[in-house]
């Protein structure tokens, strides 16, 4: 047989591709029991048997059960409660584990504000750590505000001393006398203290003038005399002040506001300057 023919046959043998064969699943493979569209799924190919697949599914459910999902727009209040509880929110506002920050000497901790703050923190779903962080921030801000007010008050007191000069102590005594005379309602006294008005220079100057008028009550006539309306107003003032059952002295009594307004009018009439 000619060599050329052998060469051609050999070449044809070498260039002919081998027939393609499709590997069938093993007879005992669990994949064979799956629907046809799932048998070739690559994700399932990594599982050797049904047990390993089941184990992976159980682990996935555990993970999903512990995962946090933000409630949707149509979520109910109980859905938000469950979400906040998973984030560590305590059962109720009084269960917060927080510590009151140190404010420093002379600064009183606002207990009522703290109660309202914790109620709002619980409503917003904050945990104890978050609530403590906000409380610390509030304390720092409060100390800054109080410190600024103290500096301003000190500057005002210094200005008051400069304005009065050597009459500072005398005028201050007059102001204290007037305050004791006119501020008789416990609620008014407490308000003056809590608001800081008892230390405000403008208020002190006002009471100093009232104190001076009390001290020079008889001197008003000597300087120019009192009109009949002034005398009548002074008599009415004395009558009200001496009558401790008058509504003016009891902030809870009916007509108290009207009595205070009347006294203010009488003082304006008695001391028109």
C-alpha positions in Angstrom: 0.0 0.0 0.0 1.5 3.4 -0.9 2.9 5.5 1.8 0.8 8.4 0.7 -2.4 6.7 1.6 -1.1 5.7 5.0 0.0 9.3 5.5 -3.5 10.5 4.6 -5.2 8.0 6.9 -2.9 8.8 9.7 -3.5 12.5 9.2 -7.3 11.9 9.1 -7.1 9.9 12.3 -5.2 12.7 14.1 -7.5 15.5 13.0 -10.8 13.7 13.7 -12.1 14.9 17.1 -13.2 12.3 19.7 -16.9 11.7 20.0 -18.6 13.7 22.7 -20.1 11.8 25.6 -22.5 13.2 28.4 -21.7 12.0 31.9 -24.9 10.8 33.4 -25.5 11.3 37.2 -24.5 8.5 39.4 -27.4 6.1 40.0 -27.2 6.7 43.8 -26.6 10.5 43.6 -29.2 12.6 45.5 -29.1 15.1 42.6 -30.8 12.5 40.4 -34.0 12.9 42.4 -34.2 16.7 41.8 -36.3 18.3 39.1 -34.4 18.5 35.8 -34.0 22.3 36.0 -32.2 22.0 39.4 -29.9 19.0 38.7 -27.3 21.2 37.0 -27.5 24.0 39.5 -23.9 24.9 40.6 -25.0 26.0 44.0 -26.3 22.6 44.8 -23.3 20.9 43.4 -21.2 21.7 46.5 -23.5 19.5 48.7 -22.5 15.9 48.8 -25.7 14.6 50.3 -29.1 15.7 51.5 -27.9 16.0 55.1 -25.3 18.6 54.2 -28.0 20.6 52.3 -30.4 20.4 55.2 -27.7 21.5 57.7 -26.9 24.5 55.5 -30.5 25.5 55.4 -30.9 25.3 59.1 -27.9 27.6 59.6 -29.3 30.0 57.1 -32.6 30.2 59.0 -30.8 30.8 62.3 -28.9 33.7 60.7 -32.0 35.2 59.2 -33.8 34.9 62.5 -31.1 36.9 64.3 -30.7 39.5 61.6 -32.2 43.0 62.2 -34.5 44.4 59.6 -35.7 47.9 59.7 -39.5 48.0 59.9 -41.2 49.3 56.8 -43.3 52.5 56.4 -46.5 50.6 57.2 -45.0 49.0 60.3 -47.1 48.9 63.4 -46.0 50.2 66.8 -45.4 46.7 68.1 -43.1 46.1 65.1 -41.0 49.0 66.1 -41.1 47.9 69.7 -39.7 44.5 68.7 -37.0 46.2 66.6 -35.9 48.5 69.4 -35.9 45.7 71.9 -33.5 43.8 69.7 -31.2 46.8 69.7 -31.1 46.7 73.5 -33.8 49.1 74.6 -34.8 48.4 78.2 -38.3 47.3 79.1 -39.4 50.8 80.5 -37.8 54.2 81.0 -37.1 53.5 84.7 -35.0 50.5 83.6 -32.2 52.6 82.0 -28.8 51.9 83.4 -27.4 55.5 83.3 -25.3 57.5 85.7 -25.9 61.1 86.4 -22.9 63.2 85.3 -21.1 65.5 87.7 -22.2 69.1 87.2 -19.9 70.8 89.7 -20.6 72.8 92.8 -23.6 75.1 92.8 -25.4 73.4 89.8 -28.4 71.4 90.7 -29.3 68.3 88.6 -32.7 68.8 86.8 -34.5 65.7 88.0 -37.7 66.4 86.2 -35.9 67.0 83.0 -34.1 63.7 83.4 -37.4 61.9 83.8 -38.8 63.5 80.6 -35.5 62.7 78.8 -35.6 59.0 79.7 -39.2 58.8 78.6 -38.4 60.3 75.2 -35.3 58.1 74.9 -37.4 55.0 75.4 -39.9 56.2 72.9 -37.2 56.7 70.3 -35.8 53.2 71.0 -32.4 54.2 72.5 -30.4 51.7 74.5 -28.7 52.5 77.8 -25.4 53.3 76.2 -27.0 55.7 73.7 -29.0 57.3 76.5 -25.9 57.8 78.6 -24.1 59.4 75.8 -26.8 62.0 75.3 -27.1 62.6 79.0 -23.3 63.3 79.2 -23.6 65.7 76.3 -26.5 67.5 78.0 -24.5 67.8 81.3 -21.6 69.3 79.4 -23.9 71.8 77.6 -25.6 72.7 80.9 -22.3 73.4 82.7 -21.3 75.6 79.8 -24.6 77.6 80.0 -24.5 77.9 83.8 -20.9 79.0 83.6 -21.6 81.7 81.0 -24.5 83.0 83.1 -22.4 83.1 86.2 -19.7 85.1 84.4 -22.4 87.5 83.0 -23.9 87.9 86.5 -20.5 88.6 88.0 -19.8 91.3 85.3 -23.2 92.9 86.0 -22.5 92.9 89.8 -19.2 94.6 89.2 -20.9 97.2 87.0 -23.5 97.7 89.7 -20.8 98.3 92.3 -19.1 100.8 89.9 -22.4 102.6 89.4 -23.2 102.9 93.1 -19.7 103.4 94.3 -19.5 103.9 98.1 -23.3 103.7 98.3 -23.3 100.1 97.2 -23.9 98.6 100.6 -26.5 101.2 101.6 -28.5 100.7 98.4 -28.1 96.9 98.6 -29.6 97.1 102.1 -32.5 99.2 100.9 -33.2 96.7 98.1 -33.1 93.8 100.6 -35.6 95.6 102.8 -38.0 96.3 99.9 -37.8 92.7 98.8 -38.6 91.5 102.3 -41.5 93.9 102.4 -43.1 93.3 99.0 -42.2 89.7 98.2 -44.4 87.8 100.7 -45.8 85.1 98.5 -43.7 81.8 98.8 -44.2 81.0 95.2 -43.0 84.5 94.1 -40.0 84.2 96.3 -39.1 80.8 94.9 -39.5 82.1 91.4 -37.2 85.0 92.0 -34.6 82.6 93.4 -34.9 79.9 90.6 -34.9 82.5 87.8 -31.9 84.4 89.2 -33.9 87.7 89.3 -32.9 88.3 92.9 -29.4 88.8 91.7 -30.1 90.8 88.5 -28.8 94.4 88.7 -31.9 95.9 87.1 -34.1 94.2 89.7 -31.8 95.1 92.5 -31.9 98.8 91.4 -35.7 98.7 91.3 -36.0 97.3 94.8 -33.4 99.8 96.0 -35.6 102.6 94.8 -38.6 101.0 96.5 -36.6 100.6 99.7 -35.6 104.3 99.6 -39.2 105.3 99.2 -40.1 103.2 102.1 -37.4 104.8 104.2 -38.4 108.3 103.1 -42.2 107.8 103.4 -42.7 110.8 105.6 -40.1 112.8 103.7 -42.2 112.8 100.5 -44.6 115.3 102.1 -41.7 117.5 103.3 -40.2 117.6 99.8 -43.3 118.8 98.1 -46.3 117.2 99.7 -48.5 114.4 98.7 -51.6 114.7 96.7 -54.9 113.3 98.0 -54.7 110.5 95.4 -51.2 109.5 96.7 -52.4 109.5 100.3 -55.4 107.4 99.3 -53.2 104.9 97.4 -50.8 104.6 100.4 -53.6 104.0 102.8 -55.1 101.3 100.5 -51.6 99.7 100.2 -51.2 99.6 103.9 -54.7 98.2 104.4 -54.1 95.4 101.9 -50.6 94.6 103.3 -52.0 94.4 106.9 -54.9 92.2 105.9 -53.2 88.8 105.6 -56.5 87.2 104.4 -56.5 89.4 101.3 -56.2 87.5 98.0 -53.0 89.4 97.4 -51.2 87.3 99.9 -52.4 83.9 98.6 -51.5 82.9 95.1 -54.1 80.1 95.2 -57.0 82.3 96.3 -59.7 83.5 93.9 -58.9 87.0 92.7 -55.2 86.8 93.4 -54.2 88.1 90.0 -56.6 90.9 90.2 -55.3 91.9 93.6 -51.7 91.9 92.3 -52.7 94.1 89.4 -54.5 96.4 91.9 -51.4 96.7 94.1 -49.3 97.5 91.1 -51.7 100.3 90.1 -51.7 101.6 93.7 -47.9 101.8 93.8 -47.8 103.6 90.5 -50.3 106.1 91.9 -48.5 106.5 95.2 -45.1 106.8 93.6 -45.6 108.4 90.3 -41.9 109.2 89.8 
